[in-house]
Amino acid sequence: MIFAQQYYGIRNITEYEGIGVSITGISIVFAALVLISLFITSLPRVLAMLESVLPPEPKSHAATVPTTSTNDHDEAVVAAIGFALHARHRKKN
């Protein structure tokens, strides 16, 4: 109990300026959070201004849509491979 009183307590907080340090730490964290929220809020406006300076994004190539006959063929090939692997596994056991 004496050991705990040596390091903890109101007397040590006031003696070593614990309240001032706590208020300073809280102020620093609050200021950082305010700056982060201001940055996030202003980001769309900044990006809109930079849009005229930055080059335009290249158009992405349209993905080719496979025809149904190719899709049916692929499914048949996958089914055949699966059956062959299943048959091979059954022979091993």
Long-range contacts (C-beta under 8 A, 24 or more apart in sequence): none
